[in-house]
Every structure is written in C-alpha cells, then in structure tokens.
Amino acid sequence: MAQMHSNHALNVDSIPAPAAIIDVTQPSFIEQNEDWRGITLKEDNLLLKILEDDDYSIRLHHQYYGFKRKRIDESKELVMMIPVESGVLREDVNHSHSAIYEALIHNTPTCVCIIDKNGNVMEMNQSFQKLFQISDAILGESLCQQPPLQNGAFHSIVKDGLKGLNTTGEEVTFQMGTHRKITCNITISPANYKSDGTVDSVGIILHDITEKKKYENELMSLKVELENTLRLQKTITYKIKKSDQDFVIEMAAGELLNKLNLTPSKVIGKTIQEVFDSHHLGKIQPKLKRIWETGEELTYEDEYKELEYLASIVPVVQKGAVVEIIVSISDISLIKDIQRKLIESEQKYKSIVKYSPDNIYMVDTNGIIQEVNPAVKTQWNHISPHMIGTHFSEFIAEGSKETAIKKFEIALKGEASRFVTTFENGEGGKSHVAVTNIPIRVKNKVIGIYGFGQDITEKLQMEEELKEAKELLEAYFEHAGDGIALLDPEGKVLKVNQQFESMFGWTKDEITGREITFLHQDDQVVQFKQNLATVMAGKRIKDYETVRYRKDGSPVEIAFNMNPILNDGGRLIGISAIIRDLSEKKLNEDLLKKSEQLAMIGQLAAGVAHEIRNPLTTLKGFLQLMKENAEDDFYLGVIQGELDRIEIITNEFLALAKPRAVKFSLTSLTTLLTSSVEFIKMECLKQGVDVRFSVEEAEIYCDSHQMKQVILNVMKNALEAMPAGGLLNVQLEKVDGHGKISIQDNGSGIPPERMKHLGEPFYSTKEKGTGLGLMICQKIIKEHHGSLSIQSNVSEGTTVTILLPIANNH
C-alpha cells in the first residue's frame, strides 16, 4: 500500500515524467520522483535556475525539455519536465574539463575529503566543512576522531579504503547533536599509491541524501493534472479491471484512439485478448499481472501498429489491494523521430571527425588540447599520447610558435583563422601543416576552438620536386644543342632558347609575339601554312629538311620537327618546333664525297700506274741495252728523258691516294667521333643498320680532317660489310693513357687467308677495291703516333681498333 503525504494528495511517483514538489517560500525540494532525482544529480542548482527563469530548459538524451509549474497551495508548487521543440534548448558548456573538475572539488555541493595513509585530513572542500560544521583547524588530525564522524560503519569503510578497497553507494547516518541526523551516500576510493603498492591517500565523497530519504517516505497524487497533461499530448487512457483471470477494459478515452482506428465502443467491455493482437498481448499481459499482484507503478516505451508510445501504468489501491489499473499512453513518435534525427546528426558529425583524413583537435580557451581524432593518433602516433592536457604550442616548432599563438588569439575573438605552421612530429623531424582554427560559440561566447590540420609535407615536397623538375626542363630548354621555339596555335612565337637565338641571330625580345614566318622567304610562307595546318590537325612533322634565313639574310640549312602540344582534353594549346642546324652535317657529307672521290682517283691512279709501269719497265730495260751499243745516244737520251717523265707522272698518280701534310691541333676525340656517327646514321637508316654508340671524354692532338677521314672510311667499310642490315657498334674509352676507338660490325667477316694481305697495296676484299684505302688509314694513324688493328671471324663480323695517345700523355 503506497504511503501518502499528510499535507497533500499528489503522488509524484505516479507521474510518467520527471516531477517534483517544491517549497517556493524557502526554495527547496519537498518530494521528487526517480526521473527527477536523476536530473538533479546532473544539473547543479536546478531549483534556483527554474525559479529564476520561467523559460529555462535543458537537453537530455538528445531531447529538449522545458519545465511546467502548477501551484498546489500558498507555499508549494508542482514542477514537471515536458518535451519541447529544439529551439528552446540552451546548453551551457562554458566550462572546460579542468574547470569542471575544479568545480567538483571546490564548489560542488557534494562533500569531498582527502585523508592520508594514517587517516589524517589532508584536504576538504567547503561543502564538507559546512555539512559537518567543522573548519580547517582539523587539517592534519584524524578524520574519524571528529565528533560528527564518530560512526562505526563509517570507520569500517574508511579502514577498507586505507587497505586499497573501493566502496561505492554505502549509506551511513551520522548523529549531528541531539536533535538532528544526516544520511549520506558514501564513495571511498584510494587516490594515490606508493611504488610498493600500498595506499598513500584516500578520497572520500559524501552525498547528502537526508532530504531524499525524507521525500522517499512521502507520496503524492497528481491524477487531475496528469489527465490534463496527457490529454494535451494526444493520449489514450484505459481503466482496466480484473475479472476472474482476464483483464477487462472498462473505460477508454483519448484522441489517440482514432490513430489506431479504434473507438471507445470497440474496446469498452472487451478483454485485452479481444483488443490486442497476440504479439502485443504477450508484452502487456505479464506487466498487468505483475502490477496487479505487487501494486508497483510502471512506465515503459514500446511500439504498436507503427505507433511509438510511452505507457504509464498506475495501480489504484484500496485497503492494501489493487482494485483497478489506469493505463495512460502518449504518442511519442514525433519525439522519437527528433531523437533519431539528433542521433543521426551526431553520428554524422562523429563520423566526419572520426574518419576525416585531416587532423582534428579541440582546445579550450587557454589553449589546452581536450580532444583529438583518430587521424591525429595515426599520423602523429609518437606525440598523440602526450597531446591531451598539453598546450598546443608545445608541439609547434620554435620558428612557428609566435604565428600559431597569434592565430589562436584571433580565433578566440570569434574569427576563423587559417595559416601554415610546422609541427614537431616526435621522430626528430617536422611536418608542415595547413591549419584552420574555428571558434566554438555558445550563447555568443567562444568556449573553445576546433583546429583542422592538413599535413601538407608531401605536397610541399612535391611542389619542390616539381620546381626542380621545371628548373631542369628550363635548363634543358635553354642549353639544348638544337634550336627550340614554342609557338601558339596561330604560329606566333611564345618562347625560344639560346641556341635558336645563336642559330638565327634574333633575340627573344625581338621575336616574341611575332609569327615565325620571319625565318622564311616569301615563296616559303605557303609551305609553312600547310605545315601549321598539319600540326593543328594533331599530326607531327618529322625531320623536314629545308632552308631558313638568319636575321642578316644569310641562309642556313636546317631539319625541323613540329609537334602539337595538347591539354588533358585533347585541345591544341601550342606547338613545339625543334630545329637542327645541318651545316656541319652537310660539311661531313662533302668530306665523305671527297673521300669517295679520292678513293676513286686512287683506284684510277693505281690502275693507270700498274698498267703503265709494267711496259714502262720493259721499255727502259731495252732502251738501256740500246744505249750501251749505240754510237750516237742523243735520240736515245731524249727517249730516256720522256720515259722518266712518264714514271714521275705515274708516281704522282699514286700520290693522289696519299694524305696531305699533317696539321696537328688539340681536338675533342669525343666530339669528333660523335659527329662522325651522327653523319653516318642516315646511311645506316637507309641500309637497315642499327647503331649502338657509347663514348668517354678524351682529347688528342690530331689533324681533325684526316682523323675524321679515317673514322668515316672504317665505318663506311663496316656498312659495306652488312648489305642486308645489322648492328654497328661504335665505342670510345680511355685505356692506359690512350683513346681506344672500337668499330664493330656483324657482317660476314674476313677469312684468315685474306687477313694477312690486308693493308697491302692493290689488295682488297672488295670486288673493285684498290687496297689503298686501308693503307692510307694506317699511314694517317701512324703519323698520329697511334695504331690500327683488325680482328675478324667468319660469319661473326669484324672489329677495327684504333689507339691514339690522349693529350695529357702526348
């Protein structure tokens, strides 16, 4: 049988919402139900806030609640917590974690005391002193020896705490003088341990529950107020009685019946088995039976036919027995929808913070880091364990601290700030971070700052690498051996390199923005336009040989490549023109022609000399015999002179195949060999011969024309040995103070029986050869203090090796 308070008939425990009865003359709680007591443990000074602000509201479990007050008599009011729309919520989060902790210790109404290992008082807050009417004079004295605290049960749990045992929720009643007692809920926990595991100090927390105990013994009834409240919130009220073993609905009222397609006539007089389906009946029937037997009240949430509801079941007790049950059902679908949306919003926010790849942290107004997201722990795992509770500037590099603190102060004024700073990453290195500080506002007051940090170290490194790559490309562009011009799609000059300026005599400033036709004569412009159209169509022009004209009007033979420059979308944004000066190539071609002519003349001279000298020798022999027997040798002398003259002419024919006077100068053998290979490449392409070329840097004293003649002759012989194509391998390396040139082909090779005759006059492996070319080459090399050797294997090819002393050892 529920107990009733003597002064009023309201029972707050029967109200399916947080409710309390208060004394407005001397602000205090007279009675509270369980829901209300849970709120008062979370909200400091709740009663004063309600009395001072009629619109005061709180947020609980993602739902906003206001407070409705109903006067009972002159000094008492009923206060209930009613769900309201979100717009009325006013959260107070002005305190940081550290401030809240200090408030709990020093300002909370909860009593806190800390004792040492001997049970002597080390520290206590004002609430503790006020409750037990003691002062700081007992500091250092035994707590349990103080008159208000001389309680056996209290002494026992304090001793347990000193032994390292925790005590939670123990209730102890203290005698305060002769007429007053107080009851406290006590929590005792060791606060500090020594290195050997023994307790160094113990924390004691006492909650004064005297009023709570008093109010728990008083009951109130709010039947009329409850019905009005439920009616305003669209409810159903059932009155149920028990008939034999069945529960019969005797009364049903409320607008919510319509939502369930019910009317009072459909349910009144019916058993619950006839009204509810078997599934829901299985939930309701056990609850009704238990309440009928125990007389307890029950409030719960459930769902029926897509209706989310809050049910309050209150037994009506007469003479100690339940005679009927009042069931009130409130539609909380809207509240649940709001709660779900709030939970969803909160989960979305948490997901953004949790899964964001950027570092997110929260600092209070003092700059102390309160929270960090997983990205911080992942990216800065060396320092993240030390971040919470530390000032953010501790992790900023010295050169960046001043800027970071200034940006923090700007955010404290309510303005977002962005900057780039450098973090000490805890690994001896540094991370460059782009930071955005966003102020956290509550009631137009900044209570903290969210920092969003994006690690841009790799980005900056990439930018630096791109910068270096750009500089390398610029260096290549400027110092390339070929002239390079960048044109816009209309053929106007955007940029040219140094070689272009040197090749044509124009400076960048003179030609930038001009159409490149200034290199052409009038009859060449049409061809240029055709080339431009070809490139604009996305095609390339390769190795186009022509003549262009320098600034002074002199012609220069060139070969150029034109390539389109396309953007990611495939649109033409420019044209690159690479121009090669063919002057040296043409000179080499002339040298080769002269070499071939010289070979032909040598072949002719050798043939003529061979054919003439044989009969000439016979004539001279017989002439000598005739002179010995002749009496008058005048005519014979004339004949002898003419024959000598023919011999001299024959020798001069042979001299045509010999090199001219040697003219030495310091020459780069690398450059000489490179230019010779470049010259012979065209012939290689025509004949299907691949060229493999590698060189080291070497300088020699030589006649460059003669030396090039030797190299070209050897390479030409190698090409003639591979009429069906093959591989020409040309190599230059430094060996023992000499430059070693190796020219290798993979032709048919030379048989051993012919190898021993190589270099002899008029002996050649070629059908029309004279044998003088190799002899001339050997003589030139010998005049340069070098050597020429030949190695050959049939079906594998031939290698010609030339050794020449390099300049340093010459």
GILINSUL-V739856 format. One line per field, one symbol per residue. ss: DSSP state (@ for helix, = for strand, . for the rest). phi: phi as a letter, one per 20 degrees, with the letter a starting at -180 (. if undefined). psi: psi as a letter, one per 30 degrees, with the letter a starting at -180 (. if undefined). A space follows every 50 residues. Layout:
BEGIN
ss->???
phi->???
psi->???
END
This chain:
BEGIN
ss->..........=@@@....=====....=====.@@@@@@@@@...@@@@@ @@....====..=========....========..@@@........@@@@ @@@@@@@...======...=====.@@@@@@@...@@@...=....@@@. .@@@@@@@@@@@....==========...==============.....== ========.@@@@@@@....=.@@@@@@@@@@..=========..===== ===..@@@@....@@@@...=@@@@..@@@@@@@@@@@@@@@@@...=== ====..============..===========.@@@@@@@@@@@@@@@@@@ @@@@@...======...=====.@@@@@@....@@@....=@@@@=.@@@ @@@@@@@@@@@@....========.....=============..====== =====.@@@@@@@@@@@@@@@@@@@@@@@...=====....=====.@@@ @@@@...@@@@...=@@@@..@@@@@@@@@@@@@@@....=========. ....============.....==========.@@@@@@@@@@@@@@@@@@ @@@@@@@@@@@@@@@@@@@@@@@@@@@@@....@@@@@@@@@@@@@@@@@ @@@@@.........====@@@@@@@@@@@@@@@@@@@.======....== ==.@@@@@@@@@@@@@@@@@.....==========..========..... .@@@@................@@@@@@@@@@@@...=======...==== =====.@@@.
phi->.fedffebdedffeeebgbbdceefcgaeebceffffffffedflfffff fecfefbcdclmcecdcddcfebfdccedcedfcfffefcedcfefgfff gffffddfffecbcdefenefdbbeffffffdlccffegnefffefgfde cfffgfffffffeneeccmfdcddedmedcccdcedccbgebcefenffe bcecdcdfdgffffffedccccffffffffffelcccddcceclddddee bbbpffgffelccgffdfnefffeedffffffefgfffffffedmeebcb dacblmdecddcdcfddclncfdacdddcdfdgfffffffffffffffff fgffeffefcbccefenefdbcegfffffcffdgfdffndfgffdefgfd fgffffffffffeodfccadccefendndcdecedcecfedclmcfdrce ddddfdgfffffffffffffffffffgfdffefccddegenefeacefff fffdneegffdgneffffedegfdffffffffffffeneddcleeacccf fenffbecccdccfddefenefdrcdcdddfegfffffffffffffffff fffffffffffeffffffffffffffffdeeddfffffffffffffffff ffgfffeefeffcebfcffffffffffgfegfffffemdeddcbcdfbcc eaefffffffffffffffffecfdnrcdddccbeclmcedddccddffnd fgfegfefnefmdbeefdfdneffffgffffffemdbccccbcfmdpccd dddcffffdf
psi->kkkkkfflgkjfffkhlkllkljfeijlkekkleeeeeefffjkheeeee efjfgkllkkhgkkklkkkkkeaefkkkkkjkkllfffkjkjhfkleeee eeeeeffkfkkkkklafggkkekkleeeeeeghlafffkflkeffkefgi keeeeefeeeeffgkkkkgkkkkkjjaffkkkkkkkkkkkfkklfgflke lkkkkkkjgeeeeeffgkllkheeeeeeeeefgilkkkkklkjcglkkjf kklkffeefghllefffkfllfefekleeeefeeeeeeeeeeefgllkkl kakkhgkklkkjjkkjkkhgkkflkkkkkkjgeeeeeeeeeeeeeeeeee eeeegkflkklklafggkkelllfeeeeehfefefgekgkkfffgkleff eeeeeeeeeeeffgkkkklklkkjgfgfakkkkjkjkkkjkkhgkjfakk kjkjjgeeeeeeeeeeeeeeeeeeeeeegkflkkkkllfggkkeklaeee eeefgklefffkflkgffflleffeeeeeeeeeeefggllkkhjkaklkl egfklkklklkkkkjkafggkkflkkjkkkjgeeeeeeeeeeeeeeeeee eeeeeeeeeeeeeefeeeeeeeeeeeeffkejgeeeeeeeeeeeeeeeee eeeefffllakkjklkkjeeeeeeeeeeefeeeeeefhkkkkkkllkkkl kljeeeeeeeeeeeeeeeeffifglbkjjkkklkjhglkjkkjklhaflk leffeffkfkkgkkfleglfffeeeeeeeeeefghalklkkkkkfeakkk kkkkklefg.
END
